[in-house]
Amino acid sequence: MKIRDIQSAEKLSMLTAYDYSTAKYIDEAGVDMILVGDSLGMVVLGYDSTVQVTMDEMKIFTQAVCRGAKRAFVVADMPFMSYHADLSEGVKNAAQLIKCGAKAVKIEGATDHILNVVRRCVESGVPVVGHLGFTPQFVNTLDGYTVQGKSYETTLGILRQAKALENAGAFAVVLEMVPEESAKYITENLCIPTISCGAGRYCTGQVMVSDDMLGKYPDFCPKFARQYGNMREFITDCARRYDADVKSGKFPADDEIFRLSENEAKQLRNGKGKIYEYTGNNK
Ligand code: KIV
């Protein structure tokens, strides 16, 4: 999938992935875009927010996902503080994720500084997806995990930010935790596609954290995520059965082991070819 396909699509599907095999399955399923989200900090690494995630971590997970995704368009999140302090450092960090195989980076917010980062990235050949509404990297200044754009004025504020991102060269924008009517209004007034993460049905696309879709993340499942499976139950059940089989001697079975040839086994049984006498005392 290419940027022009994304920009002309009527509907877009996007899921997060953080590892090779999940990316491969999502890719094979036909999902349009894969996000290596900094949500990996919470769902894979067990941090309590995304702000701890580092560039080194994003690079490892981005490389793994890109090895698995052959068709889907891979976007990698720029982690907290990788673009906030310094413009050229931000552009260099974005370029590193592209060198890891991502086709674009996602950047949260739309302050003047961030718009400059977006502009410089795009000028340098790094495509950018914006991220507005609830922006998890700002959780400490946003008063927690709260819905954004709940009034006419704040909806216009998000639209202004989205327009500024569009003018700076972003080719799509994620809207997170925004009321459906506000997201619809924003979408109708933009030329670039919007991707909803808890922003209702009228955005161009939808994105979901794959661990929420799979029922894998144990701590919570947001109201706007739909659980299509229960990996938590599946993994716990498999681990329980494995544990029981090991303890009862049912694992491994005959067809799960390597065997000596009959001749070699016979020599072992007869004690021939011994190099040393085992005394049972290792000292
Ligand atoms: O990090 C992430 O997974 C995200 C999505 C929730 C949009 O940014």
Residues whose N, C-alpha, C, O or C-beta is under 5 A from the ligand:
A	BS01	KIV	T16 G37 D38 S39 V174 C197 V207
